[in-house]
Amino acid sequence: MNTATQLPAGQVPGKQVRRFADRWARPGHLRTHHLAVSKGDRSLPIVYGRMHEARGSSERATTPAPMIALSDVHKVFRQGEAEVRALAGVSLEVAAGEFVAIRGPSGSGKSTLLHLIGGLDVPSAGDIRIDGALLSRLTDDELTVFRRRKIGFVFQFFNLLPTLSAEENVALPLLLDGVRARDARPRALAALEQVGLAHRRRHRPDELSGGEMQRAAVARALVIEPRLILADEPTGNLDTTTGEQILALIRRANAERGCTVVLVTHDPRAATYGTRVITLNDGVVVGTTAA
């Protein structure tokens, strides 16, 4: 499987990262983690939005806990004349610093819930507060800045830009936030060192193994020093040993940095890395247990 996203032909990495990001990461594509970048099947896996929004524009009133609060959240998708109810009245809280695993069978609403928490989609009804901010009250630009500075995403398919090195992929969220390249580079290298990938920093995704690509993706999530990490099936494309290494990295970030973690998984073994397990079925919370 080709897990790297295609870019326009001739795209040059390195010095042109900022120009590329400013051109293509447009506010009109904020609620999906695949942004349009070319005339064909365009997808640029950036959830961070356009560069240089005014700092502080998303800093609405915050509270120390809970980090996540959902109240009667519904999500309905339309397929032609039919309605598919992905979530049906989900209410839950996650405390700051907690590591929560969300389990459930395929189609239970796990990924939909994670995307709503991350501001990648909007609920059909209900309220979502993240770090005290009511997401529905944020403008698109405010939501982009909020997401870029407070939430680190780890996806199942890595979502690394194929023409960029591991170091450049990790630095990209910082560059989009207006950090100078000379300052972003050491922070990216430090993040790669934390996940044991500094020695592969100059390699592009097609030169990395699946486990190495996911390590780079974890480093990209950590480099912004997030308050919240959202991981959507991060071990789904990895073998058992490599998957456990990735889960250990995420758990270490939770323990050492104090960041809140929400992990979506169908794997009961992966769920044990959290301190609490929330079980979903048919869009409803059917159980909460200690891991």
C-alpha positions in Angstrom: 0.0 0.0 0.0 1.3 3.4 -0.9 0.8 5.4 2.3 2.5 8.6 1.1 0.3 11.3 -0.4 1.1 12.4 -4.0 2.1 16.0 -4.6 2.3 18.0 -7.8 5.1 16.9 -10.1 8.4 18.7 -9.5 7.6 19.7 -6.0 10.9 20.5 -4.3 11.4 19.8 -0.5 13.4 21.8 1.9 13.4 25.6 1.3 10.1 25.5 -0.6 8.2 23.9 2.2 6.9 27.2 3.5 6.0 28.4 0.0 4.2 25.2 -0.7 2.3 25.2 2.6 1.2 28.8 2.2 -0.1 28.2 -1.3 -2.0 25.0 -0.7 -3.2 24.9 3.0 -6.2 27.1 2.4 -8.9 27.9 5.1 -11.6 26.6 2.8 -10.6 23.0 3.5 -10.4 23.1 7.3 -12.7 20.3 8.4 -11.0 17.4 6.7 -7.5 16.1 7.2 -7.0 15.8 3.4 -6.6 19.2 1.7 -6.8 19.8 -2.0 -3.4 20.3 -3.6 -3.6 19.4 -7.3 -6.0 19.1 -10.2 -6.3 15.4 -9.9 -7.0 13.3 -6.9 -5.6 15.9 -4.5 -4.9 15.2 -0.9 -2.5 16.9 1.4 -2.7 15.4 4.9 -2.3 18.6 6.9 -4.7 19.5 9.6 -2.9 22.7 10.6 -4.3 25.1 8.0 -2.9 28.3 6.5 0.3 30.0 7.8 0.5 32.9 10.1 -3.0 33.4 11.5 -2.8 35.9 14.3 -1.6 34.4 17.5 -4.1 34.2 20.3 -7.2 34.4 18.0 -8.4 31.1 19.2 -7.6 31.5 22.9 -11.1 31.7 24.2 -11.9 31.0 27.9 -10.2 27.9 29.1 -10.5 25.7 32.1 -7.9 23.2 33.5 -10.3 20.2 33.5 -11.8 18.4 31.9 -9.7 18.5 28.8 -12.6 17.0 26.7 -16.3 17.3 27.4 -19.0 16.1 25.1 -22.7 16.7 25.7 -25.3 14.7 23.8 -23.3 14.6 20.6 -25.0 13.3 17.5 -23.6 12.8 14.0 -25.7 11.9 11.0 -24.4 11.3 7.5 -26.6 11.3 4.4 -26.3 8.6 1.7 -28.7 9.6 -1.0 -32.1 9.5 0.6 -30.9 7.5 3.6 -29.5 8.7 6.9 -26.7 7.0 8.7 -26.5 7.8 12.4 -22.8 7.4 13.3 -23.2 8.9 16.8 -26.4 8.9 18.8 -26.2 11.1 21.9 -22.6 10.6 23.2 -21.8 12.4 26.4 -18.4 11.9 28.1 -15.5 13.7 29.8 -11.8 13.1 29.7 -9.6 14.7 32.4 -6.4 16.6 31.6 -3.5 14.2 31.5 -5.7 11.1 31.1 -5.0 8.3 28.6 -8.3 7.0 27.2 -8.8 4.2 24.7 -12.0 4.1 22.7 -12.9 0.6 21.5 -15.6 -0.8 19.4 -16.3 -2.9 16.2 -16.0 -1.5 12.7 -18.7 1.0 12.1 -19.3 1.8 15.8 -18.5 5.5 15.4 -15.0 5.5 16.9 -13.2 7.4 14.2 -16.2 9.7 13.7 -16.0 10.6 17.4 -12.2 11.2 17.2 -12.7 13.5 14.2 -15.3 15.5 16.0 -13.1 15.9 19.1 -10.2 17.0 16.8 -12.4 19.6 15.0 -12.0 17.8 11.7 -15.8 17.5 11.4 -18.8 19.1 13.1 -21.5 17.4 15.0 -25.1 17.3 13.8 -26.2 18.2 17.3 -24.6 18.6 20.8 -21.7 20.4 22.3 -18.0 19.7 22.3 -15.5 21.5 24.5 -11.8 21.0 24.3 -9.6 22.6 26.9 -12.5 24.8 27.9 -13.2 26.1 24.3 -16.6 25.4 22.8 -15.7 24.3 19.3 -18.9 25.5 17.7 -18.2 29.1 18.7 -14.8 29.2 16.9 -14.5 30.5 13.4 -12.8 28.4 10.8 -9.6 30.3 11.2 -9.8 30.2 15.0 -10.4 26.4 14.9 -7.4 25.9 12.6 -5.1 27.8 15.0 -6.6 26.0 18.0 -6.1 22.6 16.4 -2.6 23.5 15.2 -1.3 24.6 18.6 -3.1 22.2 20.9 -3.8 18.9 19.2 -1.3 16.4 17.8 -2.8 13.9 15.4 -1.5 10.4 14.6 -3.2 8.6 11.7 -3.3 5.0 10.7 -1.8 5.7 7.3 0.9 8.0 8.5 0.1 11.0 6.2 3.6 12.0 5.5 4.4 14.2 2.5 6.4 12.0 0.1 8.9 14.6 -1.2 9.9 15.8 2.2 12.4 14.1 4.5 11.4 12.9 8.0 12.8 16.0 9.5 11.0 18.3 7.1 7.7 16.4 7.7 8.1 16.9 11.4 9.0 20.5 11.1 6.0 21.3 8.8 3.4 22.1 11.5 5.9 24.6 13.0 6.6 26.3 9.7 2.8 26.6 9.1 2.6 28.4 12.4 5.2 30.9 11.4 8.2 29.5 13.2 11.4 30.2 11.3 13.1 27.3 9.6 16.3 27.8 11.7 14.2 27.5 14.9 12.0 24.7 13.6 14.8 22.4 12.6 16.3 21.8 16.1 12.8 21.2 17.5 12.1 18.7 14.7 15.4 16.9 15.4 14.6 16.8 19.1 11.2 15.2 18.4 12.8 12.6 16.1 15.4 11.9 18.8 12.6 11.2 21.3 11.1 8.6 19.0 14.4 7.0 18.1 14.5 8.2 14.5 17.1 11.0 14.4 19.5 8.8 12.4 16.9 8.6 9.6 16.0 12.3 9.6 17.1 12.9 6.0 15.2 9.9 4.6 11.9 10.4 2.7 8.9 8.2 3.5 9.5 5.8 0.6 12.9 5.1 2.2 11.4 4.3 5.7 9.7 1.2 7.0 6.1 1.3 8.2 7.3 1.5 11.8 9.7 4.3 11.0 7.0 6.3 9.2 4.7 6.0 12.2 7.6 7.1 14.5 7.9 10.2 12.3 4.2 10.8 12.5 4.4 10.6 16.3 7.3 13.0 16.3 5.2 15.4 14.1 2.4 15.2 16.7 4.8 15.9 19.6 6.8 18.7 18.0 4.0 21.2 18.7 4.0 20.3 22.4 0.3 19.5 22.2 -2.2 19.6 25.1 -4.0 16.7 23.4 -2.9 13.8 21.3 -5.5 12.0 19.1 -4.5 8.7 17.7 -6.7 6.9 15.1 -5.8 3.2 14.8 -2.0 4.1 14.9 -1.0 0.4 14.9 -3.4 -0.7 12.2 -0.8 -1.1 9.5 2.0 -2.4 11.8 3.2 -5.8 13.0 2.6 -6.6 16.6 6.1 -5.8 17.8 6.3 -2.5 16.0 2.8 -1.6 17.1 3.7 -2.1 20.7 6.7 0.2 20.3 4.5 2.9 18.9 2.0 2.5 21.7 4.9 2.7 24.2 6.0 6.0 22.6 2.5 7.5 23.0 2.2 6.3 26.6 5.6 7.8 27.4 4.4 11.1 26.0 1.4 10.9 28.2 3.5 10.1 31.3 6.4 12.5 30.7 4.6 15.5 29.1 1.3 15.2 30.9 -0.6 15.5 27.6 -4.1 14.0 27.3 -4.3 11.0 24.9 -7.4 9.6 23.2 -6.6 6.4 21.3 -9.1 4.8 18.9 -8.6 1.1 18.4 -10.4 -2.1 17.7 -7.5 -4.1 19.2 -8.1 -5.1 22.9 -4.4 -5.4 23.4 -3.8 -1.8 22.3 -6.6 -0.6 24.6 -4.6 -1.8 27.6 -2.1 1.0 27.2 -4.7 3.5 28.3 -5.9 4.1 31.9 -9.5 3.9 30.9 -11.4 2.2 28.1 -14.6 3.6 26.6 -16.6 1.1 24.5 -18.8 2.3 21.6 -21.4 0.3 19.7 -23.8 1.6 17.1 -22.8 5.2 17.9 -23.6 4.9 21.7 -21.3 4.5 24.7 -22.1 1.1 26.1 -19.3 0.8 28.7 -16.5 2.5 30.6 -13.9 0.5 32.4 -10.5 0.8 33.9 -7.8 -0.6 31.5 
